[in-house]
Amino acid sequence: MHIYHNIRSLVEKIPLSPAGNPWSLPQNADRVFEYGKGACPKSDDLFERSVIITIPSRLMVEQEREMTQAIGDAVVDIVTN
């Protein structure tokens, strides 16, 4: 998802403009930018221990209950095992 090493335009340094910005800016000429997995080890450590749950913006009350129950069950399972 929106984790740095999954963003193709960042990893492959695809410019945001026809001028090649930000990669072609003179201020960045002496800089080496790498955004493949492992470039941010502290973030990677957090991501490895994280769970991402996508939640639709509109749920019916019953769907909310089911999702809440499923998340609660998963947490209990993790804690007890």
C-alpha positions as CSV (number, residue, x, y, z in Angstrom):
1,M,0.0,0.0,0.0
2,H,1.4,3.4,0.9
3,I,4.7,2.2,2.3
4,Y,7.7,3.9,0.7
5,H,9.2,0.8,-1.0
6,N,5.8,0.0,-2.7
7,I,5.5,3.4,-4.3
8,R,6.8,2.8,-7.9
9,S,7.2,6.5,-8.7
10,L,9.4,6.9,-5.6
11,V,11.5,3.7,-6.0
12,E,12.0,4.2,-9.7
13,K,12.4,8.0,-9.3
14,I,9.7,8.8,-11.8
15,P,9.6,12.6,-12.0
16,L,6.6,14.7,-11.0
17,S,7.0,17.1,-13.8
18,P,8.4,17.2,-17.4
19,A,11.4,19.0,-16.0
20,G,12.3,15.9,-14.0
21,N,11.6,17.3,-10.6
22,P,12.5,16.6,-7.9
23,W,15.3,14.2,-9.1
24,S,16.8,16.7,-11.6
25,L,16.9,19.7,-9.3
26,P,20.4,21.2,-9.0
27,Q,20.0,21.1,-5.2
28,N,19.8,17.3,-5.4
29,A,22.8,16.8,-7.8
30,D,25.1,15.5,-5.1
31,R,22.5,13.5,-3.3
32,V,21.9,9.8,-3.6
33,F,18.3,8.8,-3.0
34,E,17.4,5.1,-2.7
35,Y,13.9,4.0,-1.7
36,G,13.9,0.3,-2.2
37,K,13.0,-2.0,0.7
38,G,15.6,-1.6,3.4
39,A,16.3,2.1,2.8
40,C,14.5,3.0,6.0
41,P,15.3,0.2,8.5
42,K,13.5,1.7,11.5
43,S,10.3,2.2,9.5
44,D,10.7,-1.3,8.1
45,D,10.9,-2.7,11.6
46,L,7.6,-1.0,12.5
47,F,5.9,-2.2,9.3
48,E,7.0,-5.8,10.0
49,R,5.1,-5.6,13.3
50,S,2.0,-3.8,12.0
51,V,-1.3,-4.9,10.7
52,I,-3.1,-2.8,8.1
53,I,-6.8,-3.1,7.9
54,T,-8.7,-1.3,5.3
55,I,-12.1,-0.2,6.4
56,P,-14.7,1.1,3.9
57,S,-16.1,4.5,4.6
58,R,-19.7,3.3,4.6
59,L,-20.7,0.3,6.6
60,M,-24.0,-0.9,7.7
61,V,-24.4,-1.4,11.5
62,E,-24.3,-5.2,11.1
63,Q,-21.1,-5.0,9.1
64,E,-19.5,-2.8,11.8
65,R,-20.4,-5.3,14.4
66,E,-19.0,-8.2,12.4
67,M,-15.7,-6.3,11.7
68,T,-15.4,-5.3,15.3
69,Q,-15.9,-8.9,16.4
70,A,-13.4,-10.2,13.9
71,I,-10.7,-7.7,15.0
72,G,-11.4,-8.5,18.7
73,D,-11.2,-12.2,18.1
74,A,-7.9,-11.8,16.2
75,V,-6.4,-9.7,19.0
76,V,-7.5,-12.2,21.7
77,D,-6.0,-15.1,19.6
78,I,-2.7,-13.3,19.2
79,V,-2.5,-12.4,22.9
80,T,-3.4,-15.9,24.1
81,N,-1.1,-17.8,21.7
